Amino acid sequence: MESLFNFRFQKSLQQLEHPKVIRETRKNSYGDIGDQLDMLYKDMLAGKLDATGEWHKAIKAVKDANPKP
């Protein structure tokens, strides 16, 4: 009985921690803000401030690799 309680408690704890883990993983994966601004600047010069720009592709890749629950 105690092991079932511990399992459920651990599962609940993991579910509470999951959004924090996702946020931290995304934050680390986005890269330096200066690099992101450089990507945006280059996309602006290329006229690609839509889904075809490199910045959008990079951010989307991080979000796709680390989806929210």
C-alpha positions in Angstrom: 0.0 0.0 0.0 2.8 2.4 0.9 4.6 1.8 -2.4 1.4 2.6 -4.3 1.1 5.9 -2.4 4.8 6.7 -3.1 4.3 6.0 -6.8 1.2 8.2 -7.0 3.0 10.9 -5.0 6.0 10.8 -7.3 3.8 10.9 -10.4 2.0 13.9 -9.0 5.2 15.6 -8.2 6.5 14.9 -11.7 3.4 16.4 -13.3 3.8 19.6 -11.2 7.5 19.9 -12.2 6.9 19.1 -15.9 6.0 22.7 -16.9 9.0 24.1 -15.1 11.2 21.6 -16.9 9.8 22.5 -20.3 10.3 26.2 -19.6 13.9 25.7 -18.5 14.6 23.5 -21.5 13.1 26.0 -23.9 14.9 28.9 -22.3 18.3 27.1 -22.6 17.5 26.0 -26.2 16.5 29.4 -27.6 20.1 30.6 -27.5 21.5 34.1 -26.8 19.2 37.0 -27.2 21.8 38.8 -29.2 21.9 36.0 -31.7 18.1 36.0 -31.9 18.1 39.7 -32.6 20.7 39.2 -35.3 18.5 36.5 -36.9 15.6 38.9 -36.8 17.6 41.7 -38.3 18.8 39.5 -41.2 15.2 38.3 -41.7 14.1 41.9 -41.9 16.7 42.7 -44.5 15.6 39.6 -46.5 11.9 40.6 -46.2 11.1 37.4 -44.2 9.3 38.5 -41.1 6.8 35.6 -41.6 7.0 31.9 -41.1 9.8 31.6 -43.7 12.3 33.6 -41.7 15.2 31.9 -39.9 14.3 33.3 -36.5 10.8 31.8 -36.8 12.1 28.4 -37.9 14.6 28.3 -35.0 12.0 29.3 -32.4 9.4 26.8 -33.9 12.0 24.0 -33.8 12.5 24.6 -30.0 8.8 24.8 -29.3 8.1 21.6 -31.4 10.9 19.7 -29.6 9.6 20.8 -26.2 5.8 20.9 -26.4 3.7 22.2 -23.5 1.4 19.5 -21.9 
